[in-house]
Amino acid sequence: MYLHIGNHYYVRKQDILGIFDMDNATYSYRTRETLNRAEKAGSVINAAENEIPNSFVLCRDGDETKIYLSMVTAQTLLRRAEEHLF
């Protein structure tokens, strides 16, 4: 099963570690640091493209983790993840 996170990007549901609201999660210094380190390491995929990201999805990719930035809200992504349509 896959989750559509916007702009023709899909992630496997079983690889998702968490779905986070960008505004709420980035209040934390540690979260901002983690996002900065992941971006420098090339582990951030901007699925929002030209839009402002509303959420990010933390996924495992083998032994690594990837962070997908999405313009779709965290609530919508959570609702989609709970559905069994894909």
Secondary structure as UniProt FT lines:
FT   STRAND          2..6
FT   TURN            7..8
FT   STRAND          9..12
FT   HELIX           13..15
FT   STRAND          16..21
FT   HELIX           22..25
FT   TURN            26..27
FT   HELIX           29..40
FT   TURN            41..42
FT   STRAND          44..46
FT   TURN            47..50
FT   STRAND          55..61
FT   TURN            62..63
FT   STRAND          64..70
FT   HELIX           74..82
//
